[in-house]
Amino acid sequence: MSFEQFKLDSRLIPGIKAAGYVVPTPVQTASIPVILDGHDLIGTAQTGTGKTAAFVLPILHKLLTGPRRQSRALILTPTRELAEQIHQAIFSLGKGTGLRSA
C-alpha cells in the first residue's frame, strides 16, 4: 500500500516523502478516500498516528486546483499549539506546491 493509491496530485508526493511517510497509516487509509470523495468525517486515533496528514493531504489536493490568492480553506483548532502543528504540517506536506498557510 502506498500514497499513490489515493491518486493525490503528484505535486504532493515529494512533501509526503520528505515528511517521512512511506506507507499510509490505518487512519490515513480509512479517511483520505472518504474526504477526497467530499464526505464529512470525524475520526479519532492516538497521538502520532497521522491524523493531521489524513485531513491535510485531501485539503491540499483540492486546493491545487481552482483560484489562487484568496482564502479557500479554514481549519479551526482548540489551541494555538495545535494550530501551529497543523500549519507546520501544511508547510512540509505542501512544500513545492505554492500553497500557503497562515
N, C-alpha and C positions, 0 to 999 in steps of 0.2 A: 504494500500500500504506500502511496506517495501523494504529495500535494498536487501533482499534475492531474490526478484523477478528478479533482474538483473543477478542472477547466478554468482556473483562475487566470486572469490576464498575465501573460508571460513576463510583463514588467515587474510583477510581484515576486517572482521566483528568486532573483538574487537577494532580495531582502529576507525572504524566508530562510534561505541557506545561510546568510550572514548572521541571522538570529540563532542559528544552531539547530533549527528544526530539520530532521531527516525524514521522519515519518509522522503523520498526524497522530495526536493523542486521541483516546476514546471520545473525549468531549468535543474535540475538533471534528472527528469523523461523523459524529452524530449531528452536530449543529451546523456546520458550514453549508451542506447541501440544502438544508431547510431554510436558512437565511438567504442563500442565493436564489431560492425559489420565491422569495418575497414574503415568507411567513414570519409571524412573530414567534418569539421563543423565549422561554425562561429556563435557564439552566443553572444547576448548582454542582460544584465539584470542589475538591480540596485545593488549597493553595499550591501553585506550581504545576497545575495540570494543563495549562494552555488556554484557559478561558478567555483571556484578553485577546489573544490571536484568533480565537474561534469567532469572535464577533467583529474584530477589526479587519481581518482579511476580506470578508464579504463586503464590508463598507468601502474599503479601498478599491476593491474590484469594481464596484458600481460607480465610484467617484471618478474612475479613469475615463469614463465616457460622460458626455454632457458638458454643460457650460463650465467655464472656469472663472476665477476672480470674483466669486461670491460664496457665501456660506451655503453649504448643501447638506451638512450633517451636524447633529447636535448630540453629544454624549453627556448625560447627566451622571454625576457621581456624588456619593455622600460625603467624601472628604477630599481635601486638596491633595493629599498624598496619593490617593487612587487616581485622581485626575492627572497628576504628574506621571504616574506609572503608565497610564493609557497614552498620554502624549508621547512618552519615550517609545512605547511600542509602535505607535503610528510612525514616528520618525524612523525607527530602524526597519520596520516591515515595508514601509513605503519609500525607502531610500532609492533614489534614481527615478522616481515616478513624476516628480514635480509637484506632488500633492503636499499641502502644508497643514499643520495643526497648530492651534493656539490655545 
